[in-house]
């Protein structure tokens, strides 16, 4: 409450007091001390409700002197004839001051209660911020910034120290500390860890109880962050072990079949009873299985590069047919028994990475060949739109089981039908997704209305008409 408001209330109370005196003396000719005393008391009480204590106290003194001067005999003087009037004046002044003090105290308590309510609301907001996922790379710095914003502080910092190493970490919401250390409020953080720390605040003063509660919220947030880190580390370790086990089982399974075939064919080549046709057949088996092993190791290398983030796209202007031809060459062996129906509905060229795109398409074509009966046609439709290059591959296989749809692009996942087949490691679609992701592209799989499975590959990129490119 400002001094200006107190002065306005004081002046208003004096004005009402003067108007009441004129009304009772000049118009109504009221001389009853009881009526006048209660009237003046009614003037003092609103002043006590609207201003600080000095205002109703001053109005009470002025009202008492006016009561004596204008209404108690001898009128026009500050002396009193009847001793009982002294008692009346004393009672009036006492009641006015007590009522003013009570009103001021009640207003102050209400104001403090509202302030505590606002502080609790701020504490609740900080608690919600502490329990919510924070976008910043440093969650403690973000939490300190939230505390400074919620409590309107100039500076907030969370300092942590390792008990064993003595290393300190400072997470602050401002780079400068206004006012120096003398204006800083510090409170220790109670944590069930080998770490010690404190919360430091600069700005408006915060009550000790609220400061302790705020420190408790910060300590809980730190403990929660530590538990989440430990849980994430344990989850990563578990997934890593699962991945290693799955990779070992998959490689062992897929190495066993071609190596067995190569060993048998090599043994047969040493037999003297084989004619030239049989020897060529055994040689073809060895060449095919070696090519299969080569594709397996290539898949492993590509998966490792994707996991390491070593896939960097290099864009250039190409025609979609060039990407299709490169993908067909890469998947030549699996597509040997499947005619490929290609439909390119655009004369535009598009700016993409042709190597990554062709490799991703080759994996999808190889997947379609594995799940389609021999001799069936695989359809490939290519188009260029505002979204970029879109390629749709549809096979004539049994389709995708409902239970397999959520796991299509998980590494080493093989569907219900694939588990009955000897070929396939479950890496092809995962590699295709990883390669497209490096280009900010995507792949989607679903069951086609005409039967079979349908995969749509989308690679974002600029495009322009091929004739324009040729003229330029």
N, C-alpha and C positions, 0 to 999 in steps of 0.2 A: 504494500500500500504506500503511495507516494505522499510527500508532504503537501503537494498541491491539492490532493483530494482531501486531506485533513483540514486545510485552510478553508476550502469550499464548504465542508460540512460545518465547521465552526462558525463561519459567517452566516450560513443558512440558519443554524440554530439560534444565533443572536437575533436575526431578523424575525424569526417566528416568535421569539421571546418578546421582542419589542411590540410586535403586532398583538400578542395576547394581552400585554399590559395596557395598550391603548384601548382594546376592545372591552376589557373589564372595567377600566376607569372611566372612559369617556362615553361609551354606549350603553353597556349593561349595568354599570354602577354596582358591580359585584364586590363585596368586601369580606365574604366568608373565607377565612384563611385555609379551611380544608379544601375548598374547591380550587383555590388559587395554587395551593401546594401540589395537589394532584395534577393540575394542568402543567405546572412547571416540570414536574417529574416526567410527564409524558413527552415533554420536549427533550429532556436529558436522555431518556432511554433510546430513541432512534439515533441520536448522535453517538451513543455508545455502540450501537449495532453497526454503524457505518464507518467509524473512524477509530484511531488508536486511543489509548486510555487518556492521554493528556487532553484530548478534545472534550469528552464528557466531564472530566474533572473541572476543566476551566468553565464550561457551561454551567456546572453545578454551583460553582462559586459565584458566578455572575447572577444566576437565578436566585441564590440565597440573598445576595445583596439587594437585588431588585425587589424581592419579596419584602425585605425589611424596609426599604426606602419608600416603596409606593403603597404598601398595604397594611403594615403594622404601625400602630400609633407609638410615638408621634410621627405621622406621615410626613415625608420630606426630609427625614433625618435618618441616620444610621443608629440612633440610640433607641432603646426599648423601655417602655414604662412598666409593662407587666413582665415579671420574671418567667411566667409560663411561656411567653413568646420566645425566650432564649431556648427553652427546651424544644419548642416547635422548630425553630431554625436549625438547631443541632440535629434533631431527628431527620429533618428534610435533607440536610447536607450528608448525613451518614447514609441514609437510604439511597440517595443519588449516587454517592461514591461506591457503595457496595454493589448496587445494581449495575453501575458502569463497569466495575471490575469483573463482575460475573459475566456480563455480556461480552466484554473484551476477551476474557478467558475462553468462553465457549466458542467465540469466533476463531480464536487462535488455535484451539484444539481441532475445530472443524477444518481449518486450513492445513494443519499438520496431518490430519487424517487423510485429506485429499492428496497431500504430498506423498504420504506413505503409499496410498493407493497407486499413484503414478509411478512411484519407485518399484512397487511390486509388479506393475504392468511392464515396466522396463526389464525387470529381472525375468519375468515370464518370456518376454521377447528374446532375451539373450539365451535363455534355456532352450527355446525353440530353435534358435540359430545354431546352438551348440549341438543339438541332436539332429539337425538337418544336414544333408550332404553339402559341403561347401565347395564352390567351384575353383577356388584359388589353389595353386600348387602347394602353398604352405597353409594348411588349415588353421594353425595357431595364429598366424599373422592375420588371417581373415577373421578369426574370432576376436582378436584384439581390436580390429577395426569395427566390428559389430558392437563391441562394448562401448567404444568411444562414440559411435553414432547414437546408440540407444540412450546413453546417459548424458549426451551433449558435453563430452569431455574434450579437452585440448590434446590430450595424449593418453595412450593406454599401451601397456607392454606386458608381455608374459615372458618371464625369465626362468629358464630351466637349467639345472646343473647336475651333471653326473657325479654321484658320490664317489665312485671309484677313480675315474680319470680326472675329475675336477673340471672337465670341459663344460663351458657355458653356452647356452643358446638363447638369443634374444629375439623375440618376435614382437615387433612394435608397430603401432598404427600411425606413427608420425616420426619423422626423422629428427625433429628438434623437440626439446623439452622446455616449454615456456615457464618462466619464473624460477628456474633452478630447482635443485633437489629439496629446498626447504618447503616448497608447495606440493611435494609429491606424497601421496598416500600409498603405503606399502602394506601388503597383507600376505602372509605365507600361504602356500598351497599344501594341503594335506593329501598326500598320495601314497598308495600302498605299493610303491615301487622304489628301486634304489635311487630314484631321482628326487631332488629337492628343487623348489622354485618359489617364486613369489609373483604377485600381481601388483603392478605399479600404475597409478592413475594420477593425472594432473588435470585440474580444472575446478569445477564446483565441488564443494565438500559433500561427501557421502557418509551417512551415519555408519558407525562401527558395525551394528548388526547387519545392515544391508551389505556392507563391504565384506563381512564374513560369508554371507550367503552367496554373494557374487563369486568370491574365491572358491567356495564349494562347487558352484556350477562349472567354473573353469577347470577345477581338478577333475571333476567327473568327465568333462569333455576330453581332457588329456588321456584319462584312463580308457575312455571309449575308443579314442583314436588308436591307442596302443593295442587294445584288444582286436580292433578291426584289422590293423596291420598284421598282427600275429595270425588272425584267422585267414587273411588273404594269403599270407606266406604259406600257411599249412595247406590251403586249397591249391595254391600253385604247385607245391611240392607233390601233393596227391595226384594232380592232373599230370605232372611231369612223369611220375612213376607209371601212371596208367598209359601215358603216351609211349613211354619206353617199352612197356610190356606189350602194348598193341603193335608197335613198330617191329619188335623182335619176332612176335608171333606171325605177323603178316609177311615179313621178309623171309622168315624160315619157311613158311608155307609156299610162297611164290618162288623161292629159290629151289625148293626141293623138286618140283615137277620138271622145270627145264633142265636142271643138272642131271636128273635121272634119265631124261630123254637123250641128252647129249652123251652121257656115259654109255647107254645102250647102243645108240647109233655108232659111236666110235668103236665099240666092241664089234659090232656087226661089220664095220668096214675092214676089220682085220681078218674076217673069215674068208677063206679061199673059195668057198662054194658060191659066192655072190657073183652075179653077172653085172654087166655095165649099167643096166637100167636100175637094178637094186642098189648099186653103189651110189648112183645119182640121187635116188630117193633118200637114202640115208644121209647123204651130204646136204640135201635140202632141209631135212629135219634138223641137222646141226645148225645150219645157217638161220633157220626160223627161230630156233630156241635161243641162239645167241642174240638175235635181234630183240627177242622178248626180254632177255636179261638186260640188254642195253637200255630198253625203254624203262625197265624197273629202276635201274640205277639213275637214269635221267630224271625220273619222277622224284626219287629221294633227294637228288641235288636241288631240283626246283623247289621242293617243299622246304628244304633247309634254307634256301635263299629267301623265300617268303617269310619264314619265321625270323630270320636275321634282319629283315627290312632292307635287303640288298637289291630289291627289284626297283630300278629307277627307269621310268618311261622316257623314251626319246621319240618325240612326235615328228611326223613328216606327212606331206600330202600324198595320199595313195588312193587308188581306185578300189572299191570293195572287192572286185574280182581278183585283184592281186592278193588280198588277204585270204580269199577262199582257196586260190591255187596253192598258196604256201601251206595252209592248213591241210589240204588234201594230200600234199606230198608228205607231210609229217605223219599223217594217219594212213599212209598207203597200205601198210600190211594189214591192219584190222579191217580196212574197207575193201579188201580184195574180193570178198564174196558178196558185197553189197553195192548195187548201183546207186550213184549219188545224183539225185535230181536237184539241180541248182537253178534258182530263180532270183535274178538281180533286178530289182525294180527301180533303179536309179542310175542316171548318167553322171551324178555328181562325184566329186572326189572329197575325201574327208581327212582332217588333220588328226591322226592318232599315232600310236606306236604299233606299226604293223607286226613286229616280231612278237610282242606280248599278246596282241589280239589273235594272231594266227595260232600261236601255241595254245591259248585258251580254247579256241574253236576246235583245234585238233583233239584236245582231250574230250570235249563234248561229243565230237564225231566218233571217237574211239569208244566212248561209253555207249553211244547208240548202236554201234556195230556189235558190241558184246551182248546186248539185250535183245537183238533182233534175230529172227530165224534166218539161216543162210539163204541168199537169193532175194531177200526182200529189199525194197528200195528205202533209202534214207533221204528225206526231203530237207533241203536247206533253202530258206528264203531270206534274202538280204535286202535291206532298204536303208535309206538315209533320210533323216527327218531333223527337226529342230533339236531333238534329244541327242542326236549323233548317229552313230552306226548301230543298226539293230539287225541281229541275226537270229533266226528261229530255226531250230533243228528238231525234226519230228521223226521218230522211228516207228517201226511196226511191231514192237515188242509187246509184252503183257501189260505194260503200264506200271504205274507206281502204286504200291500198297499204301493205304491210308496211314499205317503205322510208320512208314518210311518217309513220308513227306516232311515232317519236322527235322529229319536228320540227313537230308539229301547231301548237304555240303559239308558235313562233318568228316574230318580226316579219318581214314581207315574204317569208315562205316560202310558196311555192305548190307544191302537189303535182303529181305527174306528170300527172294528168288536168286540173288547173287550168291548166297551161301551154298547153293547147290551146284555152283559152277566152279571150275578149277581156276579160271582166269580172273584177274582183277584184284587190286590191292585196296580199293576204296580211297585212293588218293586222287584220281583223275578230276572229279568234280571239285574237290577241295582246292586243288592246284588252279583250276580254271577260275574259281572265285577269288583266290589270292592274286592271280595275275591281273584280273579285271579290277580288283580293288586298288591296285597300284596305279591304274589309270582313272580312278574314281568312277569306275563302271560297276555293273551289277549283273547277276545271273539269277534267273527264276525258273523253277521247274513245276510242271503240273501234268495232269493227264489230258491228252488231246480228246476233243469230241469225237473224232473219227477213230479213236483207238490208239493205243501206244502212248509213249511219253513225249512231251514237248518241252524244250528248253529254249528260253529267250535270253540272248546276251545283248546288253546295251553298253556301248562305249561312247561317252560324251566327247564331242569334238566339233569344231567348226567345219562347214562344208561350203563348196561352191561348184558351179557347173564346170564339167571337164573341158568344154570348148573354151571357156574363158581362161582356164588355167593354161591351155595350150597356146592361146594367143599371147598371154603374158610371158 
